[in-house]
């Protein structure tokens, strides 16, 4: 089966959720999945569930779990570079059918990694691998190279009324 490149971007909720739905579908079809979460660190509800119920999914977090404002720290940059190297190795290993670079677009937008590094991943992608990038602010060059692009648009969100992230829904 030929693999394609997806980008899930936009200011609306649902980018990571879409990728997680793809994980469920892929596992149901017997595909092997590698999930790399840039910027994120910590045990979110989806990580707990994947580890407990989807043992065939390999999870790599390469962030400190905090929102990055201004210039990223050296530690943030080191974690992102290490995560990208592991993601690339996983993609080229032949062990995985689906590779998800969660929050990759944000990693580019905040200066942790460069667009060209992800474009090189696309160039190196084995034919059968499905490669997914998520996160706000997808760069135009990445969008141009993708086969499928979905933009989540915020129309209304209760966050603006002061509602914090809730376990199992946003967290």
C-alpha positions in Angstrom: 0.0 0.0 0.0 1.3 3.5 -0.9 1.8 5.9 2.0 0.9 9.6 1.8 1.8 12.8 3.7 -0.9 14.4 5.9 -0.9 17.8 7.5 -3.5 18.7 10.2 -3.2 22.4 11.1 -5.2 25.5 12.0 -6.3 27.4 15.1 -9.2 25.1 15.9 -9.3 22.1 18.3 -8.8 18.6 16.9 -5.4 18.3 15.2 -3.9 15.8 17.6 -7.3 14.2 18.1 -7.5 13.6 14.3 -4.1 11.9 14.5 -5.2 9.8 17.5 -8.2 8.7 15.5 -5.9 7.6 12.7 -3.9 5.6 15.3 -7.0 3.7 16.3 -7.9 3.0 12.7 -4.4 2.0 11.8 -4.1 -0.4 14.8 -7.5 -1.9 13.9 -6.0 -2.7 10.4 -2.9 -4.3 11.9 -0.6 -1.3 11.0 2.4 -0.4 13.2 2.5 3.1 14.5 5.2 5.5 15.8 4.0 8.6 17.6 6.5 11.4 18.3 5.2 14.3 20.3 7.2 17.5 19.9 7.1 20.1 22.8 4.8 17.8 24.8 6.0 15.9 27.8 4.0 14.2 30.5 1.2 11.7 30.8 -1.8 13.1 29.0 -5.0 11.0 28.8 -4.2 9.9 25.3 -0.7 8.6 26.4 -2.2 6.7 29.3 -4.8 5.0 26.9 -2.3 4.3 24.2 0.2 2.6 26.7 -2.6 0.6 28.3 -4.7 -0.5 25.3 -2.5 0.0 22.2 0.7 -1.7 23.2 1.8 -1.9 19.5 2.1 1.9 19.3 5.5 3.3 20.1 5.4 6.6 21.8 8.2 9.2 22.0 7.8 12.5 23.7 10.5 15.1 23.1 9.5 18.1 25.1 9.3 19.4 28.6 5.6 19.8 28.5 5.5 23.5 28.8 4.3 26.2 26.4 7.3 27.8 24.7 7.3 31.6 24.6 9.9 33.7 22.9 13.2 32.0 22.3 13.3 28.2 23.1 15.9 27.1 25.7 18.9 25.0 24.8 17.2 22.1 26.5 14.0 22.5 24.4 16.1 22.6 21.2 18.2 19.5 22.3 15.0 17.5 23.0 13.5 18.5 19.7 16.6 17.5 17.7 16.8 14.2 19.6 13.1 13.6 18.9 13.5 14.3 15.2 16.5 11.9 15.0 14.5 9.2 16.7 11.5 9.8 14.5 13.7 9.6 11.3 15.3 6.4 12.5 11.9 4.9 13.3 10.6 5.9 9.8 13.6 4.4 8.1 13.7 1.2 10.2 11.0 -0.6 8.3 9.2 -1.4 11.6 6.4 1.2 11.2 3.6 1.9 8.7 2.4 5.1 10.2 4.6 7.9 11.6 3.0 10.8 13.4 5.0 14.0 14.1 2.6 15.6 16.6 3.0 19.3 17.1 5.8 19.4 14.5 4.3 22.5 13.0 4.5 24.2 16.3 8.1 23.1 16.7 8.9 24.9 13.5 6.9 28.0 14.4 8.6 28.4 17.7 12.1 27.9 16.3 12.9 24.4 17.7 13.3 22.9 14.2 13.4 24.0 10.6 10.9 23.4 7.9 13.7 22.0 5.7 14.3 19.2 8.3 10.7 18.0 7.8 10.8 18.4 4.1 13.9 16.1 4.1 11.8 13.5 6.1 9.3 13.6 3.2 12.1 13.1 0.7 13.4 10.1 2.7 10.0 8.6 3.4 9.7 4.9 2.4 7.0 4.3 -0.2 4.7 2.4 2.2 4.9 4.9 5.1 2.0 7.2 6.0 3.6 10.4 7.5 1.5 12.8 9.5 2.3 16.3 10.8 0.1 18.1 13.3 0.1 21.5 14.9 -0.9 25.1 14.3 0.9 27.3 11.8 2.0 24.7 9.3 4.6 26.3 7.0 3.5 26.9 3.4 6.3 24.6 2.0 5.1 21.7 4.1 1.5 22.3 3.0 2.6 22.4 -0.6 4.4 19.0 -0.3 1.6 17.2 1.6 -0.9 15.0 -0.2 -3.7 15.7 2.3 -4.1 18.9 4.3 -6.9 19.6 6.8 -7.3 22.9 8.5 -9.2 23.0 11.7 -10.8 26.4 12.1 -12.0 27.7 15.4 -15.5 29.1 15.2 -16.2 29.1 18.9 -14.4 27.8 21.9 -15.3 27.8 25.6 -11.7 28.4 26.5 -12.4 32.1 25.8 -14.9 32.0 28.7 -12.1 30.9 31.1 -12.8 27.1 30.9 -9.6 25.3 31.5 -8.5 22.1 29.8 -10.6 19.2 31.2 -9.3 15.6 31.7 -10.4 13.3 28.9 -11.6 16.1 26.7 -8.7 18.5 26.1 -6.1 17.0 28.4 
